[in-house]
Amino acid sequence: MRAGARNAITDVAGLRVGCAHDEGLRSGVTVLMADAPFVAGVHVMGGAPGTRETDLLAPDKLVQEVDALVLAGGSAFGLGAADGVADGLRRMGRGFAVGDVTVPIVPAAILFDLLNGGDKGWDGSPYPALGRAALEAASEDVPSGSHGAGLGATTDGLRGGLGTASAVLSTGHTVGALVAVNALGAAVDGAGRFLAAPLPGDGFAGGGAPDPTAEAAPPGAPGTNTTIAIVATDAALTQAQATRMAVAAHDGLARSLWPAHTPLDGDLVFAAATGARPVADPVGDPMRLGHAAAVTLARAVARGVRAASPPPKGMPPSWAERFGS
């Protein structure tokens, strides 16, 4: 397994990512879209999720492909970002055909960043406009750190952020990950070493170990966290297989955040499959893809936290501020 050329989710050919945020709001939106509709699945392991249109990702539902996936800040208000994305996609002629109209399919997940000191006193929600702007900004270049849905994110003791990574397998398949890290848990040990193990080119040192004697301390307000992610591949997967890849990818959160999947997090992973590369081994290849998704997601978590910018007043320090470069 090696990192792809960009070390980003857009190493999966045909995928594009757009980000938009508001520094005063201290929140933002990240959108994943593709050249054509793609298969998607989802798995939720956190106890406080916020979602839109995730039920239709079950393998028994009518619609088997989606037009975009949205990660947003703003808690329940952030779900409105998908409205802006859907409006933009409709103008592009994208969506599920129903008679003579098209309905864009845009599942979304949100994280809680309402208490990070930003200006949340809006009269009308800013998230639909942020969603539309993120869609219009979509490209193969994916920023890391304090961008998009990761702008206002935090972790235990450090500023969170948006992270991405990729891996190319011996089968020729590519796997990528995109994550907004807003965890109750920590991504590093006491010395600032990341819990996730890196690949060459990731730009950080791993090898950190969580303290098995430490007890998790709940935040002051319940439900104020959540790490939301997308793992993607060019493999030709069914919706059921994509869902299994999302399940396996959660191991990446458990490896890179301590603790993960708490009742106070809404941890969720979407999986996307473009179908460009056939699956030769219907048992072995999905297993390899799931393992790669977990490893790649763990790396993306660390890369997002490490790349976070020095924060405004009222937010935890960035990794660079606390531990140096």
GUDOGU-495654 format. One record per residue (C-alpha): residue in three letters; y, z, x. Coordinates in pm, 1 decimal. Example, Ala and Ser with C-alpha at 12.3 -4.5 7.8 and 13.67 -1.06 7.14 Angstrom:
% residues 2
<residu = ALA | Y = -450.0 | Z = 780.0 | X = 1230.0>
<residu = SER | Y = -106.0 | Z = 714.0 | X = 1367.0>
This chain:
% residues 325
<residu = MET | Y = 0.0 | Z = 0.0 | X = 0.0>
<residu = ARG | Y = 342.4 | Z = -96.0 | X = 133.7>
<residu = ALA | Y = 693.0 | Z = -98.6 | X = -5.9>
<residu = GLY | Y = 821.3 | Z = -422.3 | X = -155.1>
<residu = ALA | Y = 1108.5 | Z = -624.5 | X = -12.2>
<residu = ARG | Y = 1378.5 | Z = -438.9 | X = -208.5>
<residu = ASN | Y = 1183.5 | Z = -113.2 | X = -243.2>
<residu = ALA | Y = 1295.7 | Z = -123.2 | X = -605.2>
<residu = ILE | Y = 1147.4 | Z = -180.8 | X = -947.8>
<residu = THR | Y = 1292.6 | Z = -532.9 | X = -938.6>
<residu = ASP | Y = 1032.4 | Z = -626.0 | X = -676.7>
<residu = VAL | Y = 833.8 | Z = -693.4 | X = -994.2>
<residu = ALA | Y = 943.9 | Z = -1052.2 | X = -1042.7>
<residu = GLY | Y = 1152.9 | Z = -1120.4 | X = -1350.4>
<residu = LEU | Y = 1282.4 | Z = -765.5 | X = -1397.4>
<residu = ARG | Y = 1649.8 | Z = -673.0 | X = -1383.9>
<residu = VAL | Y = 1828.0 | Z = -337.7 | X = -1400.1>
<residu = GLY | Y = 2179.4 | Z = -263.2 | X = -1518.1>
<residu = CYS | Y = 2377.6 | Z = 59.2 | X = -1491.0>
<residu = ALA | Y = 2700.8 | Z = 178.7 | X = -1649.7>
<residu = HIS | Y = 2859.3 | Z = 522.4 | X = -1637.6>
<residu = ASP | Y = 3181.1 | Z = 712.1 | X = -1696.3>
<residu = GLU | Y = 3290.5 | Z = 951.6 | X = -1421.9>
<residu = GLY | Y = 3501.9 | Z = 1155.9 | X = -1663.1>
<residu = LEU | Y = 3215.0 | Z = 1181.4 | X = -1907.4>
<residu = ARG | Y = 2973.3 | Z = 1258.1 | X = -1621.4>
<residu = SER | Y = 2707.0 | Z = 1054.5 | X = -1793.9>
<residu = GLY | Y = 2574.0 | Z = 702.8 | X = -1812.0>
<residu = VAL | Y = 2307.5 | Z = 451.6 | X = -1909.5>
<residu = THR | Y = 2045.8 | Z = 246.5 | X = -1726.4>
<residu = VAL | Y = 1873.1 | Z = -57.9 | X = -1879.9>
<residu = LEU | Y = 1560.2 | Z = -243.4 | X = -1771.1>
<residu = MET | Y = 1520.7 | Z = -596.8 | X = -1904.5>
<residu = ALA | Y = 1319.7 | Z = -904.5 | X = -1813.3>
<residu = ASP | Y = 1336.3 | Z = -1281.5 | X = -1832.5>
<residu = ALA | Y = 1102.1 | Z = -1264.8 | X = -2133.7>
<residu = PRO | Y = 962.5 | Z = -995.5 | X = -2363.6>
<residu = PHE | Y = 710.4 | Z = -770.6 | X = -2188.9>
<residu = VAL | Y = 426.8 | Z = -536.5 | X = -2277.1>
<residu = ALA | Y = 522.8 | Z = -168.0 | X = -2276.2>
<residu = GLY | Y = 360.6 | Z = 170.4 | X = -2323.5>
<residu = VAL | Y = 482.5 | Z = 530.0 | X = -2310.0>
<residu = HIS | Y = 355.7 | Z = 880.6 | X = -2250.1>
<residu = VAL | Y = 543.7 | Z = 1206.6 | X = -2309.7>
<residu = MET | Y = 444.2 | Z = 1530.3 | X = -2135.4>
<residu = GLY | Y = 762.2 | Z = 1737.0 | X = -2161.3>
<residu = GLY | Y = 821.6 | Z = 1977.9 | X = -2447.0>
<residu = ALA | Y = 1174.4 | Z = 1865.0 | X = -2541.3>
<residu = PRO | Y = 1184.9 | Z = 1483.3 | X = -2558.0>
<residu = GLY | Y = 1446.9 | Z = 1261.9 | X = -2718.3>
<residu = THR | Y = 1334.2 | Z = 908.7 | X = -2799.2>
<residu = ARG | Y = 1386.6 | Z = 592.4 | X = -3002.3>
<residu = GLU | Y = 1119.1 | Z = 341.1 | X = -3111.0>
<residu = THR | Y = 841.5 | Z = 495.4 | X = -2904.0>
<residu = ASP | Y = 599.0 | Z = 501.7 | X = -3197.9>
<residu = LEU | Y = 585.0 | Z = 120.7 | X = -3201.4>
<residu = LEU | Y = 447.6 | Z = 125.9 | X = -2844.5>
<residu = ALA | Y = 111.3 | Z = 250.1 | X = -2970.2>
<residu = PRO | Y = -158.5 | Z = -17.8 | X = -2924.4>
<residu = ASP | Y = -231.1 | Z = -35.8 | X = -3296.8>
<residu = LYS | Y = 124.7 | Z = -130.1 | X = -3397.2>
<residu = LEU | Y = 238.1 | Z = -480.5 | X = -3493.4>
<residu = VAL | Y = 488.2 | Z = -548.7 | X = -3215.2>
<residu = GLN | Y = 315.9 | Z = -570.4 | X = -2877.5>
<residu = GLU | Y = 617.1 | Z = -654.9 | X = -2657.0>
<residu = VAL | Y = 970.1 | Z = -521.8 | X = -2609.0>
<residu = ASP | Y = 1298.3 | Z = -677.3 | X = -2497.7>
<residu = ALA | Y = 1440.3 | Z = -389.0 | X = -2294.7>
<residu = LEU | Y = 1393.5 | Z = -21.7 | X = -2210.8>
<residu = VAL | Y = 1683.4 | Z = 224.1 | X = -2200.2>
<residu = LEU | Y = 1731.4 | Z = 547.9 | X = -2006.2>
<residu = ALA | Y = 2045.9 | Z = 740.1 | X = -2100.7>
<residu = GLY | Y = 2228.4 | Z = 1066.3 | X = -2064.0>
<residu = GLY | Y = 2398.6 | Z = 1231.8 | X = -2357.1>
<residu = SER | Y = 2101.8 | Z = 1399.0 | X = -2527.2>
<residu = ALA | Y = 2066.3 | Z = 1276.4 | X = -2887.6>
<residu = PHE | Y = 2404.3 | Z = 1100.9 | X = -2867.8>
<residu = GLY | Y = 2271.5 | Z = 889.3 | X = -2581.2>
<residu = LEU | Y = 2016.7 | Z = 725.0 | X = -2808.7>
<residu = GLY | Y = 2312.0 | Z = 523.5 | X = -2937.7>
<residu = ALA | Y = 2307.5 | Z = 334.3 | X = -2607.7>
<residu = ALA | Y = 2014.8 | Z = 135.3 | X = -2743.7>
<residu = ASP | Y = 2241.0 | Z = 9.9 | X = -3025.7>
<residu = GLY | Y = 2473.1 | Z = -147.7 | X = -2771.5>
<residu = VAL | Y = 2179.2 | Z = -300.0 | X = -2585.7>
<residu = ALA | Y = 2029.0 | Z = -435.6 | X = -2907.1>
<residu = ASP | Y = 2362.7 | Z = -592.3 | X = -3006.6>
<residu = GLY | Y = 2388.4 | Z = -763.5 | X = -2668.8>
<residu = LEU | Y = 2032.3 | Z = -890.6 | X = -2682.4>
<residu = ARG | Y = 2083.0 | Z = -1024.8 | X = -3033.4>
<residu = ARG | Y = 2379.3 | Z = -1227.5 | X = -2909.8>
<residu = MET | Y = 2145.8 | Z = -1370.5 | X = -2643.5>
<residu = GLY | Y = 1900.0 | Z = -1474.6 | X = -2913.8>
<residu = ARG | Y = 1644.0 | Z = -1219.2 | X = -2796.7>
<residu = GLY | Y = 1422.1 | Z = -1017.8 | X = -3028.4>
<residu = PHE | Y = 1122.0 | Z = -1013.7 | X = -3260.6>
<residu = ALA | Y = 1140.7 | Z = -1300.1 | X = -3507.4>
<residu = VAL | Y = 1152.4 | Z = -1194.6 | X = -3873.4>
<residu = GLY | Y = 1217.9 | Z = -1496.7 | X = -4090.7>
<residu = ASP | Y = 1537.2 | Z = -1657.7 | X = -3966.8>
<residu = VAL | Y = 1664.0 | Z = -1347.6 | X = -3783.8>
<residu = THR | Y = 1564.9 | Z = -1177.5 | X = -3460.4>
<residu = VAL | Y = 1541.9 | Z = -801.7 | X = -3412.0>
<residu = PRO | Y = 1560.2 | Z = -684.0 | X = -3048.3>
<residu = ILE | Y = 1299.0 | Z = -420.1 | X = -2967.2>
<residu = VAL | Y = 1465.0 | Z = -156.4 | X = -2748.6>
<residu = PRO | Y = 1279.1 | Z = 173.9 | X = -2697.9>
<residu = ALA | Y = 1491.9 | Z = 443.8 | X = -2536.7>
<residu = ALA | Y = 1470.1 | Z = 793.2 | X = -2391.7>
<residu = ILE | Y = 1746.2 | Z = 1041.1 | X = -2313.8>
<residu = LEU | Y = 1813.1 | Z = 1334.8 | X = -2085.6>
<residu = PHE | Y = 2041.6 | Z = 1633.3 | X = -2144.4>
<residu = ASP | Y = 2366.0 | Z = 1632.2 | X = -1942.5>
<residu = LEU | Y = 2609.0 | Z = 1777.3 | X = -2198.7>
<residu = LEU | Y = 2680.0 | Z = 2097.6 | X = -2002.3>
<residu = ASN | Y = 2764.5 | Z = 1945.6 | X = -1663.6>
<residu = GLY | Y = 3141.8 | Z = 1983.8 | X = -1695.9>
<residu = GLY | Y = 3225.4 | Z = 1630.5 | X = -1808.9>
<residu = ASP | Y = 3457.2 | Z = 1546.4 | X = -2096.0>
<residu = LYS | Y = 3232.7 | Z = 1545.9 | X = -2401.8>
<residu = GLY | Y = 3508.8 | Z = 1576.5 | X = -2662.0>
<residu = TRP | Y = 3486.3 | Z = 1219.5 | X = -2789.2>
<residu = ASP | Y = 3575.4 | Z = 1115.5 | X = -3144.5>
<residu = GLY | Y = 3328.1 | Z = 827.7 | X = -3135.5>
<residu = SER | Y = 3020.9 | Z = 816.9 | X = -2916.1>
<residu = PRO | Y = 3076.3 | Z = 626.3 | X = -2589.2>
<residu = TYR | Y = 2708.3 | Z = 544.0 | X = -2548.6>
<residu = PRO | Y = 2681.0 | Z = 215.9 | X = -2744.3>
<residu = ALA | Y = 2953.3 | Z = 66.4 | X = -2523.9>
<residu = LEU | Y = 2787.7 | Z = 203.6 | X = -2209.9>
<residu = GLY | Y = 2458.5 | Z = 50.7 | X = -2319.5>
<residu = ARG | Y = 2618.5 | Z = -288.9 | X = -2373.0>
<residu = ALA | Y = 2792.1 | Z = -267.0 | X = -2033.1>
<residu = ALA | Y = 2466.7 | Z = -172.9 | X = -1860.6>
<residu = LEU | Y = 2290.4 | Z = -470.6 | X = -2017.9>
<residu = GLU | Y = 2565.4 | Z = -707.3 | X = -1905.0>
<residu = ALA | Y = 2543.2 | Z = -565.2 | X = -1550.7>
<residu = ALA | Y = 2168.3 | Z = -623.3 | X = -1519.1>
<residu = SER | Y = 2063.1 | Z = -774.0 | X = -1186.2>
<residu = GLU | Y = 1793.4 | Z = -747.6 | X = -920.1>
<residu = ASP | Y = 2006.4 | Z = -499.7 | X = -724.0>
<residu = VAL | Y = 1922.8 | Z = -141.8 | X = -821.8>
<residu = PRO | Y = 2151.1 | Z = 143.5 | X = -710.6>
<residu = SER | Y = 2015.6 | Z = 484.5 | X = -614.3>
<residu = GLY | Y = 2180.7 | Z = 821.8 | X = -651.2>
<residu = SER | Y = 2476.4 | Z = 895.2 | X = -877.9>
<residu = HIS | Y = 2464.0 | Z = 590.6 | X = -1103.0>
<residu = GLY | Y = 2379.5 | Z = 505.6 | X = -1462.3>
<residu = ALA | Y = 2162.0 | Z = 757.2 | X = -1642.4>
<residu = GLY | Y = 2142.5 | Z = 965.1 | X = -1324.8>
<residu = LEU | Y = 2518.0 | Z = 1020.1 | X = -1287.9>
<residu = GLY | Y = 2531.1 | Z = 1360.7 | X = -1455.2>
<residu = ALA | Y = 2177.5 | Z = 1471.5 | X = -1371.1>
<residu = THR | Y = 2082.7 | Z = 1792.4 | X = -1193.3>
<residu = THR | Y = 1772.7 | Z = 1959.7 | X = -1054.0>
<residu = ASP | Y = 1697.0 | Z = 2316.0 | X = -950.0>
<residu = GLY | Y = 1973.1 | Z = 2378.1 | X = -697.1>
<residu = LEU | Y = 2072.7 | Z = 2017.0 | X = -628.3>
<residu = ARG | Y = 2240.8 | Z = 1724.1 | X = -796.6>
<residu = GLY | Y = 1990.7 | Z = 1480.3 | X = -946.6>
<residu = GLY | Y = 2020.6 | Z = 1105.7 | X = -959.4>
<residu = LEU | Y = 1875.2 | Z = 763.4 | X = -1025.1>
<residu = GLY | Y = 1589.7 | Z = 659.2 | X = -797.6>
<residu = THR | Y = 1372.9 | Z = 353.0 | X = -750.7>
<residu = ALA | Y = 1084.6 | Z = 242.9 | X = -528.9>
<residu = SER | Y = 808.5 | Z = -17.0 | X = -519.3>
<residu = ALA | Y = 465.9 | Z = -83.3 | X = -372.9>
<residu = VAL | Y = 257.5 | Z = -394.5 | X = -311.1>
<residu = LEU | Y = -118.7 | Z = -345.3 | X = -345.1>
<residu = SER | Y = -404.4 | Z = -513.3 | X = -162.0>
<residu = THR | Y = -484.3 | Z = -694.0 | X = -489.1>
<residu = GLY | Y = -143.9 | Z = -865.3 | X = -467.1>
<residu = HIS | Y = -4.6 | Z = -674.4 | X = -764.3>
<residu = THR | Y = 337.9 | Z = -511.8 | X = -739.0>
<residu = VAL | Y = 425.6 | Z = -175.6 | X = -891.2>
<residu = GLY | Y = 778.8 | Z = -40.4 | X = -922.6>
<residu = ALA | Y = 939.2 | Z = 277.6 | X = -1050.8>
<residu = LEU | Y = 1281.3 | Z = 369.9 | X = -1186.9>
<residu = VAL | Y = 1368.8 | Z = 731.7 | X = -1268.0>
<residu = ALA | Y = 1661.4 | Z = 946.0 | X = -1377.6>
<residu = VAL | Y = 1590.3 | Z = 1287.1 | X = -1223.0>
<residu = ASN | Y = 1729.2 | Z = 1571.8 | X = -1432.5>
<residu = ALA | Y = 1459.7 | Z = 1832.3 | X = -1380.1>
<residu = LEU | Y = 1436.3 | Z = 2204.6 | X = -1435.4>
<residu = GLY | Y = 1217.8 | Z = 2201.6 | X = -1123.9>
<residu = ALA | Y = 1303.8 | Z = 2138.6 | X = -759.2>
<residu = ALA | Y = 1246.2 | Z = 1819.8 | X = -560.1>
<residu = VAL | Y = 1257.2 | Z = 1994.8 | X = -221.1>
<residu = ASP | Y = 1129.0 | Z = 2308.9 | X = -55.1>
<residu = GLY | Y = 1355.3 | Z = 2579.2 | X = 88.0>
<residu = ALA | Y = 1417.1 | Z = 2377.5 | X = 403.7>
<residu = GLY | Y = 1525.4 | Z = 2066.3 | X = 213.0>
<residu = ARG | Y = 1202.3 | Z = 1875.6 | X = 274.0>
<residu = PHE | Y = 1102.1 | Z = 1656.1 | X = -18.3>
<residu = LEU | Y = 777.7 | Z = 1736.6 | X = -196.7>
<residu = ALA | Y = 702.7 | Z = 1365.8 | X = -235.2>
<residu = ALA | Y = 538.1 | Z = 1181.6 | X = 52.3>
<residu = PRO | Y = 731.4 | Z = 871.4 | X = 169.2>
<residu = LEU | Y = 631.9 | Z = 524.7 | X = 276.1>
<residu = PRO | Y = 801.6 | Z = 362.2 | X = 576.2>
<residu = GLY | Y = 1144.7 | Z = 249.0 | X = 466.6>
<residu = ASP | Y = 1194.6 | Z = 519.7 | X = 202.9>
<residu = GLY | Y = 1455.9 | Z = 685.2 | X = 421.6>
<residu = PHE | Y = 1349.6 | Z = 1047.6 | X = 384.6>
<residu = ALA | Y = 1106.7 | Z = 1294.1 | X = 536.4>
<residu = GLY | Y = 837.8 | Z = 1441.6 | X = 315.6>
<residu = GLY | Y = 595.6 | Z = 1717.6 | X = 392.0>
<residu = GLY | Y = 763.7 | Z = 1989.0 | X = 189.9>
<residu = ALA | Y = 543.1 | Z = 2236.3 | X = 10.8>
<residu = PRO | Y = 626.3 | Z = 2434.0 | X = -302.1>
<residu = ASP | Y = 593.5 | Z = 2811.7 | X = -290.3>
<residu = PRO | Y = 285.2 | Z = 2894.2 | X = -499.2>
<residu = THR | Y = 404.1 | Z = 3253.3 | X = -543.0>
<residu = ALA | Y = 739.8 | Z = 3158.7 | X = -697.7>
<residu = GLU | Y = 780.4 | Z = 3190.7 | X = -1073.2>
<residu = ALA | Y = 975.5 | Z = 2932.0 | X = -1270.8>
<residu = ALA | Y = 1309.7 | Z = 3061.5 | X = -1396.1>
<residu = PRO | Y = 1416.8 | Z = 2912.9 | X = -1732.2>
<residu = PRO | Y = 1772.4 | Z = 2773.0 | X = -1750.9>
<residu = GLY | Y = 2046.8 | Z = 2945.7 | X = -1943.1>
<residu = ALA | Y = 2007.4 | Z = 2707.1 | X = -2236.8>
<residu = PRO | Y = 1669.3 | Z = 2568.0 | X = -2346.7>
<residu = GLY | Y = 1608.9 | Z = 2195.6 | X = -2353.4>
<residu = THR | Y = 1881.9 | Z = 2117.2 | X = -2099.1>
<residu = ASN | Y = 1670.2 | Z = 1913.8 | X = -1860.4>
<residu = THR | Y = 1436.4 | Z = 1609.2 | X = -1868.5>
<residu = THR | Y = 1322.0 | Z = 1350.6 | X = -1617.9>
<residu = ILE | Y = 1280.3 | Z = 1005.6 | X = -1771.6>
<residu = ALA | Y = 1122.3 | Z = 712.0 | X = -1592.4>
<residu = ILE | Y = 985.1 | Z = 360.3 | X = -1608.9>
<residu = VAL | Y = 693.9 | Z = 227.1 | X = -1405.1>
<residu = ALA | Y = 640.5 | Z = -147.3 | X = -1404.2>
<residu = THR | Y = 394.8 | Z = -404.0 | X = -1276.3>
<residu = ASP | Y = 341.0 | Z = -778.0 | X = -1271.4>
<residu = ALA | Y = -21.4 | Z = -726.5 | X = -1379.1>
<residu = ALA | Y = -143.6 | Z = -868.9 | X = -1709.8>
<residu = LEU | Y = -206.7 | Z = -545.7 | X = -1900.0>
<residu = THR | Y = -269.0 | Z = -476.8 | X = -2264.5>
<residu = GLN | Y = -53.7 | Z = -222.5 | X = -2441.3>
<residu = ALA | Y = -340.4 | Z = 27.6 | X = -2413.8>
<residu = GLN | Y = -369.8 | Z = -32.8 | X = -2039.0>
<residu = ALA | Y = 6.0 | Z = 0.7 | X = -1994.9>
<residu = THR | Y = -8.1 | Z = 332.3 | X = -2177.0>
<residu = ARG | Y = -279.8 | Z = 454.4 | X = -1939.7>
<residu = MET | Y = -58.5 | Z = 355.0 | X = -1646.7>
<residu = ALA | Y = 221.4 | Z = 566.8 | X = -1794.3>
<residu = VAL | Y = -19.5 | Z = 859.5 | X = -1826.7>
<residu = ALA | Y = -126.0 | Z = 829.2 | X = -1462.7>
<residu = ALA | Y = 233.5 | Z = 795.0 | X = -1345.7>
<residu = HIS | Y = 310.7 | Z = 1147.0 | X = -1467.4>
<residu = ASP | Y = 113.0 | Z = 1269.8 | X = -1166.2>
<residu = GLY | Y = 407.9 | Z = 1141.0 | X = -963.8>
<residu = LEU | Y = 640.3 | Z = 1384.0 | X = -1140.1>
<residu = ALA | Y = 400.1 | Z = 1670.4 | X = -1078.6>
<residu = ARG | Y = 382.7 | Z = 1579.9 | X = -707.3>
<residu = SER | Y = 758.1 | Z = 1550.5 | X = -658.5>
<residu = LEU | Y = 904.5 | Z = 1819.5 | X = -887.7>
<residu = TRP | Y = 808.1 | Z = 2187.3 | X = -900.3>
<residu = PRO | Y = 751.4 | Z = 2272.9 | X = -1180.7>
<residu = ALA | Y = 724.6 | Z = 1963.7 | X = -1398.7>
<residu = HIS | Y = 634.9 | Z = 1904.1 | X = -1764.2>
<residu = THR | Y = 775.7 | Z = 2236.3 | X = -1882.7>
<residu = PRO | Y = 851.6 | Z = 2321.9 | X = -2246.9>
<residu = LEU | Y = 1220.0 | Z = 2287.9 | X = -2154.1>
<residu = ASP | Y = 1194.1 | Z = 1935.8 | X = -2007.9>
<residu = GLY | Y = 1145.0 | Z = 1619.2 | X = -2210.8>
<residu = ASP | Y = 957.5 | Z = 1442.1 | X = -1932.1>
<residu = LEU | Y = 865.1 | Z = 1088.4 | X = -2036.3>
<residu = VAL | Y = 736.6 | Z = 776.6 | X = -1861.3>
<residu = PHE | Y = 754.8 | Z = 423.2 | X = -1998.0>
<residu = ALA | Y = 526.3 | Z = 156.9 | X = -1852.0>
<residu = ALA | Y = 612.6 | Z = -213.1 | X = -1844.0>
<residu = ALA | Y = 387.1 | Z = -508.2 | X = -1761.1>
<residu = THR | Y = 518.2 | Z = -863.3 | X = -1724.8>
<residu = GLY | Y = 171.7 | Z = -1022.9 | X = -1719.0>
<residu = ALA | Y = 249.6 | Z = -1265.1 | X = -1436.3>
<residu = ARG | Y = -57.3 | Z = -1178.6 | X = -1226.9>
<residu = PRO | Y = -411.5 | Z = -1164.5 | X = -1375.2>
<residu = VAL | Y = -630.2 | Z = -856.6 | X = -1350.8>
<residu = ALA | Y = -953.2 | Z = -956.8 | X = -1174.7>
<residu = ASP | Y = -1131.5 | Z = -622.7 | X = -1206.9>
<residu = PRO | Y = -1078.0 | Z = -478.1 | X = -1557.6>
<residu = VAL | Y = -1186.0 | Z = -131.3 | X = -1443.6>
<residu = GLY | Y = -1083.1 | Z = -105.6 | X = -1079.0>
<residu = ASP | Y = -746.2 | Z = -279.8 | X = -1097.1>
<residu = PRO | Y = -598.3 | Z = -59.5 | X = -1372.6>
<residu = MET | Y = -717.1 | Z = 245.6 | X = -1178.4>
<residu = ARG | Y = -539.8 | Z = 121.1 | X = -865.1>
<residu = LEU | Y = -226.3 | Z = 43.9 | X = -1064.7>
<residu = GLY | Y = -218.3 | Z = 393.0 | X = -1214.4>
<residu = HIS | Y = -252.4 | Z = 555.7 | X = -873.2>
<residu = ALA | Y = 18.2 | Z = 329.8 | X = -729.2>
<residu = ALA | Y = 246.3 | Z = 409.8 | X = -1023.1>
<residu = ALA | Y = 212.2 | Z = 784.1 | X = -954.6>
<residu = VAL | Y = 278.2 | Z = 746.0 | X = -582.3>
<residu = THR | Y = 572.7 | Z = 512.3 | X = -639.3>
<residu = LEU | Y = 729.8 | Z = 732.3 | X = -905.9>
<residu = ALA | Y = 709.9 | Z = 1036.6 | X = -677.1>
<residu = ARG | Y = 886.3 | Z = 840.7 | X = -403.9>
<residu = ALA | Y = 1152.6 | Z = 722.7 | X = -648.9>
<residu = VAL | Y = 1225.3 | Z = 1084.4 | X = -749.2>
<residu = ALA | Y = 1289.2 | Z = 1183.0 | X = -388.5>
<residu = ARG | Y = 1497.1 | Z = 873.5 | X = -316.1>
<residu = GLY | Y = 1718.4 | Z = 937.1 | X = -618.7>
<residu = VAL | Y = 1789.2 | Z = 1299.5 | X = -528.7>
<residu = ARG | Y = 1847.0 | Z = 1219.2 | X = -162.2>
<residu = ALA | Y = 2097.3 | Z = 944.0 | X = -244.8>
<residu = ALA | Y = 2311.4 | Z = 1154.8 | X = -480.2>
<residu = SER | Y = 2682.9 | Z = 1162.1 | X = -399.8>
<residu = PRO | Y = 2884.9 | Z = 1480.9 | X = -342.8>
<residu = PRO | Y = 2943.4 | Z = 1607.9 | X = -696.1>
<residu = PRO | Y = 3259.0 | Z = 1700.8 | X = -883.5>
<residu = LYS | Y = 3340.1 | Z = 2064.6 | X = -944.1>
<residu = GLY | Y = 3091.2 | Z = 2249.7 | X = -1161.3>
<residu = MET | Y = 2777.7 | Z = 2062.5 | X = -1054.8>
<residu = PRO | Y = 2519.4 | Z = 2165.7 | X = -793.9>
<residu = PRO | Y = 2564.0 | Z = 2028.0 | X = -441.2>
<residu = SER | Y = 2406.7 | Z = 1702.7 | X = -334.6>
<residu = TRP | Y = 2110.8 | Z = 1704.3 | X = -97.5>
<residu = ALA | Y = 2331.9 | Z = 1569.6 | X = 182.0>
<residu = GLU | Y = 2589.9 | Z = 1846.4 | X = 131.5>
<residu = ARG | Y = 2332.5 | Z = 2123.0 | X = 143.2>
<residu = PHE | Y = 2088.2 | Z = 1996.4 | X = 403.3>
<residu = GLY | Y = 2276.2 | Z = 1727.2 | X = 597.4>
<residu = SER | Y = 2171.1 | Z = 1371.7 | X = 668.5>
